[in-house]
Amino acid sequence: MVKKIGFFAFILLLPAALVAQSSESATGGEAAMSAGVEMSAFNPDWGCATSSPFCGNDLIGPTAFFDFDLHQKYGIEGEARWLHWHGPGGNEVESNYLAGPRYRMFRYHNLGAWFKLDLGGGWITTANYPAAGSLKGSYFVYAPGGTLNYRLSRTLSIRADYEWEVWPSFAGPPTYNSTTGTIVQNNSGLTPNGLSIGVAYRFLGQ
């Protein structure tokens, strides 16, 4: 828990440091900062038979995020997501703390589309832990994704976000396939993916 708090604190403090180093951009009116909350629904990969964002056992939970744009076209994003509800078995949870660059692909009137690539840590506790065949651990994560942002006013926006996470070092316990009568090794990583919808408040920039 201490590691999670420390990592999230780093994510929150990073844009403040960048603001201090980017006074020229801020003075010129190009820098912008916003923060907000979302509700997320993710296929956790572990415990879902398909890779669709809607697998029937989606994990659901809140996300807190910030966007700090050094320029109208590029900036950084940080997010903390807690997927603690629903999911396979009813007691599986995942959470992650990520940050990385983002780039605006286009803007049309009040609608903007951004590409992002976040890096950080992911935590998982599978269903029925600590029973046999379950696990609890933390892993490195990288996550490409995209965001649609629609400005309702100068300070308030609504947004939809898609993210594909890759946990390359994840290796789950072996499972038994009753159909083939074989032991299945689960060492090919983990790829949760899902959608988030929320609101953002801009408190710096135009």
Order of alpha helices (4+ residues) and beta strands (2+ residues): alpha-alpha-beta-beta-beta-beta-beta-beta-beta-beta-beta-beta-beta
